[in-house]
Amino acid sequence: MIDDTIALTSGEANLLTAVLDTLLPGGEGFPSASGAGAGVFLLDQVRSSAPQEWLLPLLTGLDDAAGGDFTVRAAEQRTALLQECEVAQPLPFARLLALAYYSYYAQPAVIAAIQALGHDYNQTPQPLGYAMAPFDPANPTHLPAVPRGAYKRTLDMARVVMP
């Protein structure tokens, strides 16, 4: 269950958990959104964005569209309801989806699952950074799409003498 960070009722918290688990169900080594703790993180992120103006109406609308209880619907029905919501309320849904992804992929359990697949993925890129191949000017993928500026080798530089 999700922490009551923004004063959700238990029904709203259960509904948000069901929505997140429908969007990010987990599997193949990845936890579900609720299993990873994404809901608590998400609520912490929306606390300053007036969730009563967009998140709570979105959740209420999902419950209403489900006939009163989104949480008891089968996964396929919940997915269909979320697809309808995406069409009917594109901006609040996009906001929820972005926050769901952000919250999910910031969780240590998800980061560990990504790393277990052999990917170079850190919770924060610094101070470890990411392994990068050295710049190769002969490789067209390393060159900028729109060249700007100029390059002069250090050995070709000359001292500027001011009069």
N, C-alpha and C positions, 0 to 999 in steps of 0.2 A: 504494500500500500504506500501511497505517496504521502510525504510529510505535509503537514498543514501550514506551510510557509506563508501562503497568501490567504489564509482563512477559508479554505475550501471546505464544504461539508463533506462528510464521508462518502456520500453518493457522488458528488462532483469529483472527488479524488479517485474513486473507483472508476468512474467514467473516463477520466483523463488517462488512467493506467490502461484501460481497455483500448483507448484510441492509440496510445503510444505502442502498445504491444501488437496492435493490428498493423500499424505503419512499420514497425521494426520488431518482427516476431522472433528473430534470432534463428539459430540452427547452424549445423556444420561447424561447431566450435565457438559460435558467437552466442552470447546471452541475449535474451529478450530485452527490450527497453526497460521493463520493470526490474528484471533480474540484474541489469547493469546499474540501476539507480538513476536512470536518465530523468525520471519524473521529478525527483527532488531538485536536481540540477536545473531543469527547465523552469520550475516554479521560482527558483532563486533568480533566474535571468529575467522573468517577466514581472517580477515584483515592482519594478519601477516604471513599467509601461502600461499602467492602468488596465490590468487584465479583466476587470469587470466591464470594460468597454468593448473588448473583442474576444477574449478567450472564453469567458463564461457564457456569453450569448452563443458562441459557436458550439460549445458543449451542450447547451440546452437544446439548440436546434438539432443536433445529432440524436439526442435522446427522443425528442419529439418525432423526428423522421423514422426512428426505430419503433415507434408505437409505444413509447414510454420508458424503455430500458434497453439502451444500446449494449450494455454489458452482457445480457443473456443471449444475444444473437450469435449465430454461428459465424466463424471467421469469414466465410464467403459473403454473408449478408453485411457484416461490418465493413468489409472492403468495398462493397457496392455502395453503402451509405456514405463512406468517405469520398468515393468518386463523385457521387451526387453533390456532396458538400463542396468539393473542389470546384465544380461548375457553378453552383449557386452562389458561393461566397469565396471567390478566388483570392482576394487579398488577405482576409483573416486565415484562410486555409494555408496559403503560401507562407504566411508568418509562422503559423503553427508547425508546418513541415520543416521550415528552415531551423526553427528552434529545436525541434525533435532531433534532426540530424546533428546539429551542433552539440546538443546535450548528450546524445548517444556516443558519438565518436570522441568525446572528451573523457569518457569513463575509463578508468584503469583496466577493467575487465575486457573492454572492447579493444583497447590499445594492445593488451597482451595477446588477444586473439589475432590481431593483425600481425604482430611480431612473430607469433607462432607459425604463420604462413611463410615466414622468411623475408618479410618486407622490412626495409629500413624505415621505421616509423617511430617517432618519439612523441611523447606528450607535448613537449615544447621543443622546438628545433634547436634552441640554444641552451646550454653551451655546447652540446654535442654536434649539432649541425647534421648535415646529410652528406654522404659520399657523392662527390661529383667528379666527373672526368675533367681533365685539364682542357682549357679552351683550345680549340683547333681551328685556325682560320681557313683551313682547306675543307673543313666539313661545312656544307651549306646550312645544316640545321643549327649551327652555332652562330651564324651571322644574323644580325638584326634584319627584320623584314624591310625596314625603312632605314637605310644607313644615315647616320647623323654624325657630325663632328669629323675629326680627322685623327690619324694616328701617326706618330713619329717615333721611331726607335730611340731609346735613350742614348745610344752611341752616336746617333746622328744629330743630337742636340748641340747647339752652339750658344756660347755666352752672349747675352745682349749687352752691348756697350752703350751707355747713355751719354749723350754729348754734354 
